[in-house]
Every structure is written in structure tokens, then in C-alpha cells.
Amino acid sequence: MIVVSDKKHEKGERKTDKVGEEYNMAKELKKTLIPIAMGVIAGILSFLATGEMRQRDAFGIIILVFLIYIQKFIMPKIGVELEGKDWAGIAFLTFSSWYISWTIALNW
């Protein structure tokens, strides 16, 4: 349940999204941009690893899963605390950007 405080925000005050917890835009931006970047990297690596050989497409999916797993270790190093519900969004963003970048690379 998200509760936004009712008091008026003066200059210099930060909004709260949960009781006593500050909303950190930089942390949320990192949670979004890192999976997108990792997905693009995975798409490029998948293209380079599989090339024109369609028999090795499964290897591209293995690269995707590996880069999703790597984010488990990268995020805490840059100060982003992850909850269980965050992983669905991280996996979706990584998969989407991987699929788009790999498809563009295959059709280039």
C-alpha cells in the first residue's frame, strides 16, 4: 500500500512514497536503465555468438539468462536494494531490449 504524505512540500523537502521512506529517483532510474543496457549487450552478444547459424539460437537465450542473473550481483554494488517484485520488471526489461536488439541485428 502506497501512502503519499498529505503535508505541503516546501522547497528542499522530499516526497515520501511509504511511511518514513524517501522516494529516490536515481535508484529507480538505475533499476530501469541497467536492465535495458544489459538487454542490448545480451542482444549484441547473442548475435555475435550465433551469427548466421540458426542451429545455435538456443545459445542466445542462454546468454540472456546469464546476463539477467549477473544483475543480481551488479545492482547491490551500485547501491540498489532489490525486492522480490523487482525481478519481474528487471527480467521483462532485459528480455524486451534483448529481443529488440537481436532482431535488429539479425535484419541489418
C-alpha positions as CSV (number, residue, x, y, z in Angstrom):
1,M,0.0,0.0,0.0
2,I,1.4,3.3,-1.1
3,V,0.7,6.3,1.1
4,V,1.7,9.8,0.0
5,S,2.1,12.3,2.8
6,D,-0.6,15.0,3.0
7,K,1.6,17.8,4.1
8,K,2.6,20.5,1.6
9,H,6.1,20.2,0.2
10,E,8.3,23.2,0.7
11,K,11.4,23.8,-1.3
12,G,14.1,21.3,-0.2
13,E,11.7,18.7,1.2
14,R,11.5,15.3,-0.5
15,K,8.3,13.4,-1.2
16,T,7.7,10.1,0.6
17,D,6.2,7.1,-1.1
18,K,5.8,4.9,2.0
19,V,5.6,5.9,5.6
20,G,9.0,7.3,6.5
21,E,10.7,6.2,3.3
22,E,12.0,8.7,0.8
23,Y,11.5,8.3,-3.0
24,N,14.9,8.1,-4.6
25,M,14.6,8.9,-8.3
26,A,18.3,8.0,-9.0
27,K,17.8,4.5,-7.6
28,E,14.6,3.9,-9.7
29,L,16.4,5.2,-12.8
30,K,19.2,2.7,-12.2
31,K,16.7,-0.1,-11.8
32,T,15.4,0.8,-15.3
33,L,18.4,1.7,-17.3
34,I,20.7,-1.1,-16.2
35,P,18.4,-3.9,-17.4
36,I,17.8,-2.1,-20.7
37,A,21.6,-1.8,-21.2
38,M,22.2,-5.4,-20.2
39,G,19.5,-6.5,-22.7
40,V,21.1,-4.6,-25.5
41,I,24.5,-6.1,-24.6
42,A,22.9,-9.6,-24.5
43,G,21.3,-9.0,-27.9
44,I,24.7,-8.0,-29.4
45,L,26.5,-10.9,-27.8
46,S,23.7,-13.3,-29.0
47,F,24.1,-12.0,-32.5
48,L,27.9,-12.3,-32.4
49,A,27.7,-15.8,-30.8
50,T,25.1,-17.2,-33.2
51,G,25.9,-15.3,-36.4
52,E,24.1,-16.8,-39.3
53,M,23.7,-20.2,-37.8
54,R,20.1,-20.8,-36.8
55,Q,21.0,-24.1,-35.0
56,R,22.7,-22.1,-32.3
57,D,19.8,-19.8,-31.4
58,A,19.4,-21.5,-28.0
59,F,22.8,-20.2,-27.1
60,G,21.5,-16.7,-27.5
61,I,18.8,-17.4,-24.9
62,I,21.4,-18.8,-22.5
63,I,23.3,-15.5,-22.9
64,L,20.1,-13.6,-22.0
65,V,19.5,-15.7,-18.8
66,F,23.2,-15.3,-17.8
67,L,23.0,-11.5,-18.1
68,I,19.8,-11.4,-16.1
69,Y,21.5,-13.4,-13.4
70,I,24.6,-11.1,-13.4
71,Q,22.3,-8.2,-12.4
72,K,21.8,-9.9,-9.1
73,F,25.4,-9.0,-8.3
74,I,25.7,-5.7,-10.1
75,M,22.7,-3.9,-8.5
76,P,23.8,-4.2,-4.9
77,K,27.3,-3.0,-5.9
78,I,25.9,0.3,-7.2
79,G,23.6,0.8,-4.2
80,V,20.3,-0.5,-5.4
81,E,18.4,-2.7,-3.0
82,L,16.2,-5.2,-4.8
83,E,13.0,-6.8,-3.6
84,G,11.3,-9.9,-5.0
85,K,8.8,-8.0,-7.0
86,D,11.6,-6.1,-8.8
87,W,12.9,-9.2,-10.6
88,A,9.8,-9.5,-12.8
89,G,10.4,-5.9,-14.1
90,I,14.1,-6.5,-14.5
91,A,13.6,-9.7,-16.4
92,F,11.0,-8.1,-18.6
93,L,13.1,-5.1,-19.4
94,T,16.1,-7.2,-20.1
95,F,14.2,-9.6,-22.3
96,S,12.5,-6.9,-24.3
97,S,15.6,-5.0,-25.0
98,W,17.5,-8.2,-25.8
99,Y,14.7,-9.3,-28.3
100,I,14.6,-5.9,-30.0
101,S,18.4,-5.5,-30.3
102,W,18.9,-9.1,-31.5
103,T,16.1,-8.8,-34.1
104,I,17.5,-5.5,-35.4
105,A,21.0,-7.1,-35.6
106,L,19.7,-10.1,-37.5
107,N,17.9,-8.0,-40.0
108,W,20.6,-5.4,-40.5
